[in-house]
Amino acid sequence: EPTMMTMRRLRAITATNLLVFLVVAAIFHPNRHTSPFHVSALSAPSSPLTNTKWNLRLDVGLQPGTWMPKRHPGWCDSGARLPLSVDVEFNSQPSSWRESLVGPKGDTFVLNVISKTSTYVSEEGQQEVTFADGGWCIQRPTGDVRNAEGSSVRPEGLLRFWVDCPSGARKRDAEVFPGTRIFFTTGVWDDPEGLEGMREEYERAVDDMNRVVSQTREIRENAEGGDIGGVADRLKDFTTMVDNSKEFDRLKTRKEALERASPPSSASKSLNGVRIAPSGSLVIKGNNIPDWLPGSEYLILGTFSAKASEVEG
């Protein structure tokens, strides 16, 4: 029979599992790594995300699948939530730190914390929390990933980054422990011109689907009204309906693919058109084993949302 340690490791969230955490209105669910999630890193200077500023709102607390209460008994037993906020800027300076979960060191860049101290309200009144600079990397999925609702999506990039929380923060039994490194994962769309092309293609697909539906409806209405013509006309109408059915299926498949690849309407947009998914996942390291060794684990800490600090007026 499997030992307790084996079962814990099987249930723990590993760096590989975290590839399927993504965007968008709650936490991404851990799943085993499969071939569609292979990624290739993109150097930061080529991404318009560089030099953009964002406000991150953290929602620390119990999430489905987290092992935080098992690793830290009593954590969030009351169901309390800990809201925190931090403003960051995605810098182009190479990072001196390497985190396997985030990406290769050569493709990891500095994430600047704009204001090192922010406030939150606990049961004891207003409290201060401090954050320190971290690192970031964009990786490109070659297949669909699952978002918070379990839907299949394919963002242009998986944005991963971290910030440190030297002070820690606590509200009742919801806590970020002092000295914690917090890892963020979400979706990013950093090709504004490509997004505009996808929008135009999506509109064409919808228009073509409506055209096919209207033509098919007209043929059926004529047949039901007795205006069915001769054998040749009936054969032509039948062939048209078969072709329309195939065309509709093709257009529907393309429309759904474009929907999976497009950012949610609630995704925040920066001045230069970069969009970040409306929410993503927060995790922390669950033990002191280096992340490149077997047995390292990550624990779900909560979720976060991102909002561009500089937007169109």
N, C-alpha and C positions, 0 to 999 in steps of 0.2 A: 504494500500500500504506500502511496506517496506520503512523505513526511510532512509535518506542519510547515517546515521551512520551504519545502518544494511548493506546497500549496500557496504560500504567501508570495513566492516569486512568480507563480503562474498568474496570480491575481494582480500583482503590482503593475503599474504602468511603466513601461520601459521607454527608452528614447526612441526605439523603432516604432512602438505603438503610437507615439505622439504624432506621427505623420498624418494620422487621420483626424486630428483635432482641427476643426475649422469653424469660421465665421459667422456667426452671424446673428442669433438672438438668444443664445444660451451656450452652455459649454459643449465642446465637441466630445464625442464618445470614443473611448479607446477601442481599437480593433487591431487585429493582427496585420502586420505588414505584408502586402502583396505587391506583385509587379507593377500595377498601375501607379504606385506611389513613389517610384524612383524619381529622383529630382536631380537637376543640375543647377549649381549655384551661378548667380549673376553678380558681377562686380558692382559695387555700390554706385560709382560715379555715372554709370550708364542708366541708372534709374532716376526718374524725376522725383521719386520719394525723397532723395537727398535734399537737405536744407529745408524741408517742410516741418512745420510745428504742429503738435497734436496734444489735445488734452485727453488723458486716460482716466477713466473712472473705474476703479476696482470694486468688485462686489465679492468680498471674502465670506465664505460660508459653505455649508453642506451642499454637495452636488451628487447626482447619481453616480455610483461607482467609485467614489473616493474612499481611500483607506486612511485618511487623516485620523479619524477617531480611533482606529486600531493602532496606529503608530503613536498617537498622542491621546491617550484616554482622557475623556472629558471634553475634548475639543468640539465646540458647537453643539453640545448635548441639548442646550436649550432651544436650538434653532435660530440663534441670534445671527445677524448679518453685520459685517463690518465694512462700511463704505469708505473708500479712500480716493484721493485724487492726486495726479501728478502731471505736470506739463513737460513734454520732451521735444527734442529736435533730432532728426536723423542726420548725423554728421557724415562727412566723406572721409574723415581721418581713420586710417587702419587701426583696428583694435589690437592691443597687446595681450588680450585674453582670448582663450579658445574654449568654447563650450560646444561639445559634440551635438547637443540637442539643437543648437541654434544654426550651426553650419561650420564649414572649414574656416580655419583662422585667416587664410588669405582672402576670404570673401566676407569677413566679419569686420564691421566698422563701428565707430564710437556712437553710442546713443547718449546725447547730452540731456541731463535733467536741468531744466531751465531754472526752476525754483526748488532749491534743495529741501525746503521745509513747507509743509502744508498742514492744514488743520482738519480735524474731524470732531464729531460730538459723540461722547460715550455717556454712560450712566453717571459719570463723575464730572460731566461738563465738557467744555472745549479742551481738546488735546492736540499736541503737535506730533507730527511724524516726519522723519527725515528720509530722503531718498538720495542715492548716489548714482553717478553715471554707469551705464552698462554698454551693451553691444547689440548689433543687429545684423541680420542677413536675410536676403530674399532668395528663396529656392523655387524652382519651377516644376510643378507637378506634371507628369506625363500622362496622367489618368485622372478620373474623377475621385473626389474625396467626399466624406460625409460631413455635413454641417451640423449645427446644434440640434436641428429638428430631425436629423437622420436622413435628410434629402441628399441626393447625389449632386454635387456641384464641382465646377472646375475653375477656380479663380486663376488669374494670370500668374499669381505668385503666392507662395506661403511665406508670410512675414513672421519671422521669429526674432525675439529680442529679450533682453533681460534688464532689470534694474535691481540694485541692492537696497535693502531697507535696514540701515544700521540701528535705528532706534527701536524697531518693532512697533506694533500698535495692537490695542486690545479694546474690545467692547464686549462686556460680559465674558462669555467663554469663546467668542470668536476672536482669533488672535493670529497676527503675523509675528513670529518670534524674532527677537532682536538678532541682527546679523544675517537675515534671510535673503537669499538671492531668489527673486521672483521671475519666472519665465512666462512669456506671453506668446501665444500662437493665434494667428488670424489670417484672413485672406486679404490680398491687396491687388488692385487693378491699377497698374502704373503705365499704361499705354493709352492715353486719352484719344489719340487718332484712331487706334485700333478699336476702341470702344464705340466711337462714332460710326465706324464702318460696320460693326456688328449691329448697331441700332438700325441702320439703314437696311441691312440684309434681313433683319428680323421683321421690319415693316413690310418689305417685299414678300417675305414668306407668308405673312398673315394675309396680305392682299391676294396673293395667288391662291391661298386656301379658300378664301371667300369666293373667288371667281369659280373655282372648281365646284364648290358646294352649290352655287347659284346655277351653274350649267347643268349639274346633275339633277337638281330640283326641277328645272324647266323640262327636262326630258321626261321625268316621271309624271309631272303634271299633265303633259301632253298625252302620255300613254293612258293615264287615268281618265282623261276627257274624251277618249276615243280617237284622238288624232294621232294614230300610230302609223299611217302611211302603208306602203307596200312592204314586201319581204326585204327588199334592199335597204329601205329606210330603217326598218326594225333592226336589221343586222348592224347597220351603221351606228344606230343609237346604242345598241348593246356593246359594241366595240368601244364607243366613246365612254360609256359608263365604267367599263373595265379599266380603260386607261386612266380615267379620272380617279378611280379608287387607288390605283398604284401611285399616281401623282400626289394624291392627298396624303397617303402614308409617307411618301418621301418628304413632302413639305412638313408634315407633322414631326417627323424624326429630326429634321433640321431645326425646326422651331424650338423643340425641347432641348436640343444641344446648345442653341444660342442662349436659352434661358439659364441653363446650368453654367454657362461661361460668363454670364453678365452679372454685374454687382447688384445686390438688392437695392430697391428704390430708397431704402433708408440708410444706405451706405453714405458716410460723410465724404464730402469732396473738398479738396484743397483748392487754392487759387489756380494752380497749374493743371487741375483736372484729375489728379491722383485720388483714387477712392480706397478707403479701408472698410472692411466689413463692419457692420454695426456692433458685433460683439465677437469675443473669442475666449480662449481658455487661459487660466492661470494654473501653473503647477510649480512645485518646489521639489528639491531633491529629498528623497525619503531616507537616505542613509549616506554614509561617508565613503562608500565604495566609488572609486573613479568611474566616470560615465563610460569609459572605454573598456571596462572590465565586466564580465558576467556578474549579475547580481545587483548591479546598480538599478535604482528605481526612482520614479517620480510620482508625486502624490498630487491629486487635484485639489487646488486651493480655492477655486471659485471661478468667476467669469470677469470680463471687463468689456467696456465699450470705448470706442475711440471717436473723437470729434475734432475736425480740423480747427486749429486756432485762428487761421487766416482764411476767410471765405469771401466769396463775392458779396458785395453789398446789396 
